[in-house]
Amino acid sequence: KFGEPTPQAKNKMNPERCAHLMAVAIVNRVDECWIALPPSLQLAYLNSYYPTISKL
């Protein structure tokens, strides 16, 4: 609801870190950056570049 703080889960990245990583990527003119915590990052990478593995 509006005006109420939302609880932050411990397994999520905080917004300040995400904003910092995005700013670093923009300043360094990175064409593509993936900002995620390690387990989900590897799974997204595998699904993107090796789609047949994710269908097994």
PDB file of N, CA, C and O in Angstrom:
ATOM      1  N   LYS A   1       0.831  -1.183   0.000  1.00  0.00           N
ATOM      2  CA  LYS A   1       0.000   0.000   0.000  1.00  0.00           C
ATOM      3  C   LYS A   1       0.870   1.238   0.000  1.00  0.00           C
ATOM      4  O   LYS A   1       2.031   1.205   0.407  1.00  0.00           O
ATOM      5  N   PHE A   2       0.292   2.321  -0.460  1.00  0.00           N
ATOM      6  CA  PHE A   2       1.035   3.570  -0.572  1.00  0.00           C
ATOM      7  C   PHE A   2       1.426   4.093   0.801  1.00  0.00           C
ATOM      8  O   PHE A   2       0.606   4.138   1.718  1.00  0.00           O
ATOM      9  N   GLY A   3       2.680   4.486   0.932  1.00  0.00           N
ATOM     10  CA  GLY A   3       3.159   5.071   2.174  1.00  0.00           C
ATOM     11  C   GLY A   3       3.669   4.063   3.186  1.00  0.00           C
ATOM     12  O   GLY A   3       4.271   4.451   4.187  1.00  0.00           O
ATOM     13  N   GLU A   4       3.444   2.781   2.950  1.00  0.00           N
ATOM     14  CA  GLU A   4       3.917   1.758   3.872  1.00  0.00           C
ATOM     15  C   GLU A   4       5.216   1.163   3.338  1.00  0.00           C
ATOM     16  O   GLU A   4       5.310   0.837   2.155  1.00  0.00           O
ATOM     17  N   PRO A   5       6.205   1.023   4.192  1.00  0.00           N
ATOM     18  CA  PRO A   5       7.454   0.416   3.720  1.00  0.00           C
ATOM     19  C   PRO A   5       7.250  -1.066   3.412  1.00  0.00           C
ATOM     20  O   PRO A   5       6.504  -1.763   4.100  1.00  0.00           O
ATOM     21  N   THR A   6       7.918  -1.524   2.381  1.00  0.00           N
ATOM     22  CA  THR A   6       7.827  -2.940   2.038  1.00  0.00           C
ATOM     23  C   THR A   6       8.985  -3.688   2.687  1.00  0.00           C
ATOM     24  O   THR A   6      10.110  -3.191   2.708  1.00  0.00           O
ATOM     25  N   PRO A   7       8.722  -4.861   3.209  1.00  0.00           N
ATOM     26  CA  PRO A   7       9.812  -5.616   3.833  1.00  0.00           C
ATOM     27  C   PRO A   7      10.794  -6.111   2.771  1.00  0.00           C
ATOM     28  O   PRO A   7      10.396  -6.499   1.673  1.00  0.00           O
ATOM     29  N   GLN A   8      12.063  -6.092   3.113  1.00  0.00           N
ATOM     30  CA  GLN A   8      13.089  -6.542   2.177  1.00  0.00           C
ATOM     31  C   GLN A   8      13.531  -7.942   2.575  1.00  0.00           C
ATOM     32  O   GLN A   8      13.923  -8.184   3.716  1.00  0.00           O
ATOM     33  N   ALA A   9      13.463  -8.849   1.625  1.00  0.00           N
ATOM     34  CA  ALA A   9      13.898 -10.218   1.880  1.00  0.00           C
ATOM     35  C   ALA A   9      15.419 -10.263   1.959  1.00  0.00           C
ATOM     36  O   ALA A   9      16.109  -9.461   1.330  1.00  0.00           O
ATOM     37  N   LYS A  10      15.930 -11.202   2.733  1.00  0.00           N
ATOM     38  CA  LYS A  10      17.372 -11.302   2.909  1.00  0.00           C
ATOM     39  C   LYS A  10      18.074 -11.835   1.668  1.00  0.00           C
ATOM     40  O   LYS A  10      19.268 -11.599   1.488  1.00  0.00           O
ATOM     41  N   ASN A  11      17.354 -12.548   0.811  1.00  0.00           N
ATOM     42  CA  ASN A  11      17.989 -13.122  -0.371  1.00  0.00           C
ATOM     43  C   ASN A  11      17.860 -12.226  -1.599  1.00  0.00           C
ATOM     44  O   ASN A  11      18.117 -12.678  -2.715  1.00  0.00           O
ATOM     45  N   LYS A  12      17.472 -10.980  -1.418  1.00  0.00           N
ATOM     46  CA  LYS A  12      17.335 -10.033  -2.532  1.00  0.00           C
ATOM     47  C   LYS A  12      18.446  -8.991  -2.476  1.00  0.00           C
ATOM     48  O   LYS A  12      19.012  -8.729  -1.415  1.00  0.00           O
ATOM     49  N   MET A  13      18.746  -8.408  -3.614  1.00  0.00           N
ATOM     50  CA  MET A  13      19.747  -7.347  -3.678  1.00  0.00           C
ATOM     51  C   MET A  13      19.087  -6.028  -3.279  1.00  0.00           C
ATOM     52  O   MET A  13      17.964  -5.740  -3.693  1.00  0.00           O
ATOM     53  N   ASN A  14      19.785  -5.234  -2.478  1.00  0.00           N
ATOM     54  CA  ASN A  14      19.175  -3.970  -2.073  1.00  0.00           C
ATOM     55  C   ASN A  14      19.245  -2.964  -3.221  1.00  0.00           C
ATOM     56  O   ASN A  14      20.126  -3.065  -4.075  1.00  0.00           O
ATOM     57  N   PRO A  15      18.334  -2.003  -3.249  1.00  0.00           N
ATOM     58  CA  PRO A  15      18.253  -1.055  -4.364  1.00  0.00           C
ATOM     59  C   PRO A  15      19.505  -0.193  -4.535  1.00  0.00           C
ATOM     60  O   PRO A  15      19.861   0.163  -5.658  1.00  0.00           O
ATOM     61  N   GLU A  16      20.172   0.145  -3.433  1.00  0.00           N
ATOM     62  CA  GLU A  16      21.376   0.968  -3.536  1.00  0.00           C
ATOM     63  C   GLU A  16      22.478   0.235  -4.295  1.00  0.00           C
ATOM     64  O   GLU A  16      23.165   0.833  -5.123  1.00  0.00           O
ATOM     65  N   ARG A  17      22.646  -1.045  -4.017  1.00  0.00           N
ATOM     66  CA  ARG A  17      23.675  -1.830  -4.726  1.00  0.00           C
ATOM     67  C   ARG A  17      23.314  -1.970  -6.196  1.00  0.00           C
ATOM     68  O   ARG A  17      24.187  -1.864  -7.058  1.00  0.00           O
ATOM     69  N   CYS A  18      22.046  -2.208  -6.496  1.00  0.00           N
ATOM     70  CA  CYS A  18      21.607  -2.333  -7.883  1.00  0.00           C
ATOM     71  C   CYS A  18      21.852  -1.025  -8.637  1.00  0.00           C
ATOM     72  O   CYS A  18      22.340  -1.040  -9.767  1.00  0.00           O
ATOM     73  N   ALA A  19      21.515   0.099  -8.016  1.00  0.00           N
ATOM     74  CA  ALA A  19      21.731   1.397  -8.657  1.00  0.00           C
ATOM     75  C   ALA A  19      23.216   1.654  -8.879  1.00  0.00           C
ATOM     76  O   ALA A  19      23.604   2.191  -9.916  1.00  0.00           O
ATOM     77  N   HIS A  20      24.047   1.276  -7.914  1.00  0.00           N
ATOM     78  CA  HIS A  20      25.491   1.449  -8.066  1.00  0.00           C
ATOM     79  C   HIS A  20      26.022   0.609  -9.226  1.00  0.00           C
ATOM     80  O   HIS A  20      26.815   1.098 -10.029  1.00  0.00           O
ATOM     81  N   LEU A  21      25.596  -0.638  -9.320  1.00  0.00           N
ATOM     82  CA  LEU A  21      26.058  -1.503 -10.405  1.00  0.00           C
ATOM     83  C   LEU A  21      25.592  -0.992 -11.763  1.00  0.00           C
ATOM     84  O   LEU A  21      26.336  -1.065 -12.741  1.00  0.00           O
ATOM     85  N   MET A  22      24.375  -0.480 -11.828  1.00  0.00           N
ATOM     86  CA  MET A  22      23.883   0.088 -13.087  1.00  0.00           C
ATOM     87  C   MET A  22      24.689   1.331 -13.468  1.00  0.00           C
ATOM     88  O   MET A  22      25.023   1.521 -14.638  1.00  0.00           O
ATOM     89  N   ALA A  23      24.999   2.175 -12.484  1.00  0.00           N
ATOM     90  CA  ALA A  23      25.787   3.380 -12.760  1.00  0.00           C
ATOM     91  C   ALA A  23      27.182   3.019 -13.259  1.00  0.00           C
ATOM     92  O   ALA A  23      27.695   3.659 -14.176  1.00  0.00           O
ATOM     93  N   VAL A  24      27.793   2.009 -12.670  1.00  0.00           N
ATOM     94  CA  VAL A  24      29.112   1.563 -13.117  1.00  0.00           C
ATOM     95  C   VAL A  24      29.041   1.052 -14.550  1.00  0.00           C
ATOM     96  O   VAL A  24      29.924   1.342 -15.357  1.00  0.00           O
ATOM     97  N   ALA A  25      27.998   0.297 -14.872  1.00  0.00           N
ATOM     98  CA  ALA A  25      27.841  -0.222 -16.232  1.00  0.00           C
ATOM     99  C   ALA A  25      27.625   0.914 -17.233  1.00  0.00           C
ATOM    100  O   ALA A  25      28.161   0.872 -18.340  1.00  0.00           O
ATOM    101  N   ILE A  26      26.850   1.918 -16.854  1.00  0.00           N
ATOM    102  CA  ILE A  26      26.583   3.048 -17.752  1.00  0.00           C
ATOM    103  C   ILE A  26      27.853   3.864 -17.986  1.00  0.00           C
ATOM    104  O   ILE A  26      28.159   4.229 -19.121  1.00  0.00           O
ATOM    105  N   VAL A  27      28.586   4.146 -16.917  1.00  0.00           N
ATOM    106  CA  VAL A  27      29.807   4.940 -17.040  1.00  0.00           C
ATOM    107  C   VAL A  27      30.838   4.222 -17.913  1.00  0.00           C
ATOM    108  O   VAL A  27      31.552   4.858 -18.689  1.00  0.00           O
ATOM    109  N   ASN A  28      30.911   2.907 -17.783  1.00  0.00           N
ATOM    110  CA  ASN A  28      31.880   2.131 -18.563  1.00  0.00           C
ATOM    111  C   ASN A  28      31.351   1.724 -19.932  1.00  0.00           C
ATOM    112  O   ASN A  28      32.006   0.974 -20.656  1.00  0.00           O
ATOM    113  N   ARG A  29      30.178   2.212 -20.285  1.00  0.00           N
ATOM    114  CA  ARG A  29      29.556   1.955 -21.589  1.00  0.00           C
ATOM    115  C   ARG A  29      29.480   0.467 -21.925  1.00  0.00           C
ATOM    116  O   ARG A  29      29.822   0.039 -23.027  1.00  0.00           O
ATOM    117  N   VAL A  30      29.027  -0.295 -20.951  1.00  0.00           N
ATOM    118  CA  VAL A  30      28.865  -1.732 -21.140  1.00  0.00           C
ATOM    119  C   VAL A  30      27.630  -1.954 -22.007  1.00  0.00           C
ATOM    120  O   VAL A  30      26.563  -1.409 -21.725  1.00  0.00           O
ATOM    121  N   ASP A  31      27.774  -2.749 -23.056  1.00  0.00           N
ATOM    122  CA  ASP A  31      26.653  -3.007 -23.959  1.00  0.00           C
ATOM    123  C   ASP A  31      25.549  -3.817 -23.288  1.00  0.00           C
ATOM    124  O   ASP A  31      24.362  -3.574 -23.509  1.00  0.00           O
ATOM    125  N   GLU A  32      25.950  -4.770 -22.479  1.00  0.00           N
ATOM    126  CA  GLU A  32      24.970  -5.640 -21.831  1.00  0.00           C
ATOM    127  C   GLU A  32      25.479  -5.977 -20.440  1.00  0.00           C
ATOM    128  O   GLU A  32      26.627  -6.389 -20.277  1.00  0.00           O
ATOM    129  N   CYS A  33      24.636  -5.806 -19.447  1.00  0.00           N
ATOM    130  CA  CYS A  33      25.034  -6.192 -18.093  1.00  0.00           C
ATOM    131  C   CYS A  33      23.889  -6.947 -17.437  1.00  0.00           C
ATOM    132  O   CYS A  33      22.715  -6.613 -17.601  1.00  0.00           O
ATOM    133  N   TRP A  34      24.263  -7.960 -16.701  1.00  0.00           N
ATOM    134  CA  TRP A  34      23.284  -8.774 -15.992  1.00  0.00           C
ATOM    135  C   TRP A  34      23.523  -8.563 -14.506  1.00  0.00           C
ATOM    136  O   TRP A  34      24.583  -8.915 -13.988  1.00  0.00           O
ATOM    137  N   ILE A  35      22.564  -8.001 -13.836  1.00  0.00           N
ATOM    138  CA  ILE A  35      22.694  -7.761 -12.406  1.00  0.00           C
ATOM    139  C   ILE A  35      21.769  -8.731 -11.691  1.00  0.00           C
ATOM    140  O   ILE A  35      20.545  -8.632 -11.777  1.00  0.00           O
ATOM    141  N   ALA A  36      22.375  -9.660 -10.991  1.00  0.00           N
ATOM    142  CA  ALA A  36      21.604 -10.670 -10.266  1.00  0.00           C
ATOM    143  C   ALA A  36      22.506 -11.322  -9.231  1.00  0.00           C
ATOM    144  O   ALA A  36      23.730 -11.218  -9.296  1.00  0.00           O
ATOM    145  N   LEU A  37      21.889 -11.984  -8.295  1.00  0.00           N
ATOM    146  CA  LEU A  37      22.649 -12.757  -7.326  1.00  0.00           C
ATOM    147  C   LEU A  37      23.137 -14.037  -7.991  1.00  0.00           C
ATOM    148  O   LEU A  37      22.499 -14.520  -8.927  1.00  0.00           O
ATOM    149  N   PRO A  38      24.252 -14.598  -7.531  1.00  0.00           N
ATOM    150  CA  PRO A  38      24.900 -15.699  -8.239  1.00  0.00           C
ATOM    151  C   PRO A  38      24.037 -16.887  -8.662  1.00  0.00           C
ATOM    152  O   PRO A  38      24.144 -17.263  -9.829  1.00  0.00           O
ATOM    153  N   PRO A  39      23.212 -17.503  -7.863  1.00  0.00           N
ATOM    154  CA  PRO A  39      22.515 -18.688  -8.389  1.00  0.00           C
ATOM    155  C   PRO A  39      21.600 -18.360  -9.568  1.00  0.00           C
ATOM    156  O   PRO A  39      21.572 -19.097 -10.553  1.00  0.00           O
ATOM    157  N   SER A  40      20.871 -17.284  -9.475  1.00  0.00           N
ATOM    158  CA  SER A  40      19.948 -16.953 -10.562  1.00  0.00           C
ATOM    159  C   SER A  40      20.688 -16.432 -11.788  1.00  0.00           C
ATOM    160  O   SER A  40      20.203 -16.577 -12.910  1.00  0.00           O
ATOM    161  N   LEU A  41      21.850 -15.830 -11.589  1.00  0.00           N
ATOM    162  CA  LEU A  41      22.627 -15.325 -12.719  1.00  0.00           C
ATOM    163  C   LEU A  41      23.134 -16.469 -13.593  1.00  0.00           C
ATOM    164  O   LEU A  41      23.042 -16.400 -14.818  1.00  0.00           O
ATOM    165  N   GLN A  42      23.662 -17.508 -12.977  1.00  0.00           N
ATOM    166  CA  GLN A  42      24.147 -18.640 -13.764  1.00  0.00           C
ATOM    167  C   GLN A  42      23.007 -19.345 -14.484  1.00  0.00           C
ATOM    168  O   GLN A  42      23.167 -19.776 -15.626  1.00  0.00           O
ATOM    169  N   LEU A  43      21.864 -19.464 -13.829  1.00  0.00           N
ATOM    170  CA  LEU A  43      20.717 -20.111 -14.475  1.00  0.00           C
ATOM    171  C   LEU A  43      20.206 -19.280 -15.648  1.00  0.00           C
ATOM    172  O   LEU A  43      19.867 -19.834 -16.694  1.00  0.00           O
ATOM    173  N   ALA A  44      20.146 -17.981 -15.492  1.00  0.00           N
ATOM    174  CA  ALA A  44      19.706 -17.119 -16.594  1.00  0.00           C
ATOM    175  C   ALA A  44      20.701 -17.171 -17.751  1.00  0.00           C
ATOM    176  O   ALA A  44      20.304 -17.167 -18.916  1.00  0.00           O
ATOM    177  N   TYR A  45      21.984 -17.219 -17.432  1.00  0.00           N
ATOM    178  CA  TYR A  45      23.018 -17.314 -18.468  1.00  0.00           C
ATOM    179  C   TYR A  45      22.871 -18.621 -19.243  1.00  0.00           C
ATOM    180  O   TYR A  45      22.892 -18.622 -20.474  1.00  0.00           O
ATOM    181  N   LEU A  46      22.724 -19.726 -18.527  1.00  0.00           N
ATOM    182  CA  LEU A  46      22.558 -21.020 -19.196  1.00  0.00           C
ATOM    183  C   LEU A  46      21.311 -21.038 -20.058  1.00  0.00           C
ATOM    184  O   LEU A  46      21.339 -21.530 -21.186  1.00  0.00           O
ATOM    185  N   ASN A  47      20.222 -20.508 -19.537  1.00  0.00           N
ATOM    186  CA  ASN A  47      18.967 -20.495 -20.287  1.00  0.00           C
ATOM    187  C   ASN A  47      19.074 -19.625 -21.535  1.00  0.00           C
ATOM    188  O   ASN A  47      18.465 -19.934 -22.559  1.00  0.00           O
ATOM    189  N   SER A  48      19.831 -18.559 -21.458  1.00  0.00           N
ATOM    190  CA  SER A  48      19.960 -17.653 -22.596  1.00  0.00           C
ATOM    191  C   SER A  48      20.873 -18.211 -23.681  1.00  0.00           C
ATOM    192  O   SER A  48      20.546 -18.145 -24.867  1.00  0.00           O
ATOM    193  N   TYR A  49      22.008 -18.757 -23.280  1.00  0.00           N
ATOM    194  CA  TYR A  49      23.001 -19.193 -24.258  1.00  0.00           C
ATOM    195  C   TYR A  49      22.946 -20.685 -24.586  1.00  0.00           C
ATOM    196  O   TYR A  49      23.456 -21.110 -25.623  1.00  0.00           O
ATOM    197  N   TYR A  50      22.336 -21.474 -23.718  1.00  0.00           N
ATOM    198  CA  TYR A  50      22.193 -22.915 -23.952  1.00  0.00           C
ATOM    199  C   TYR A  50      20.752 -23.329 -23.660  1.00  0.00           C
ATOM    200  O   TYR A  50      20.507 -24.019 -22.671  1.00  0.00           O
ATOM    201  N   PRO A  51      19.804 -22.931 -24.487  1.00  0.00           N
ATOM    202  CA  PRO A  51      18.389 -23.183 -24.181  1.00  0.00           C
ATOM    203  C   PRO A  51      18.022 -24.663 -24.120  1.00  0.00           C
ATOM    204  O   PRO A  51      17.071 -25.025 -23.427  1.00  0.00           O
ATOM    205  N   THR A  52      18.743 -25.519 -24.821  1.00  0.00           N
ATOM    206  CA  THR A  52      18.395 -26.941 -24.777  1.00  0.00           C
ATOM    207  C   THR A  52      18.701 -27.561 -23.424  1.00  0.00           C
ATOM    208  O   THR A  52      18.050 -28.531 -23.035  1.00  0.00           O
ATOM    209  N   ILE A  53      19.673 -27.027 -22.699  1.00  0.00           N
ATOM    210  CA  ILE A  53      19.987 -27.553 -21.369  1.00  0.00           C
ATOM    211  C   ILE A  53      18.830 -27.302 -20.413  1.00  0.00           C
ATOM    212  O   ILE A  53      18.518 -28.156 -19.584  1.00  0.00           O
ATOM    213  N   SER A  54      18.197 -26.153 -20.517  1.00  0.00           N
ATOM    214  CA  SER A  54      17.099 -25.835 -19.598  1.00  0.00           C
ATOM    215  C   SER A  54      15.855 -26.667 -19.873  1.00  0.00           C
ATOM    216  O   SER A  54      14.970 -26.753 -19.021  1.00  0.00           O
ATOM    217  N   LYS A  55      15.775 -27.279 -21.045  1.00  0.00           N
ATOM    218  CA  LYS A  55      14.610 -28.105 -21.379  1.00  0.00           C
ATOM    219  C   LYS A  55      14.776 -29.557 -20.961  1.00  0.00           C
ATOM    220  O   LYS A  55      13.843 -30.346 -21.106  1.00  0.00           O
ATOM    221  N   LEU A  56      15.940 -29.929 -20.446  1.00  0.00           N
ATOM    222  CA  LEU A  56      16.172 -31.320 -20.035  1.00  0.00           C
ATOM    223  C   LEU A  56      15.393 -31.684 -18.811  1.00  0.00           C
ATOM    224  O   LEU A  56      15.479 -32.818 -18.339  1.00  0.00           O
TER     225      LEU A  56
END
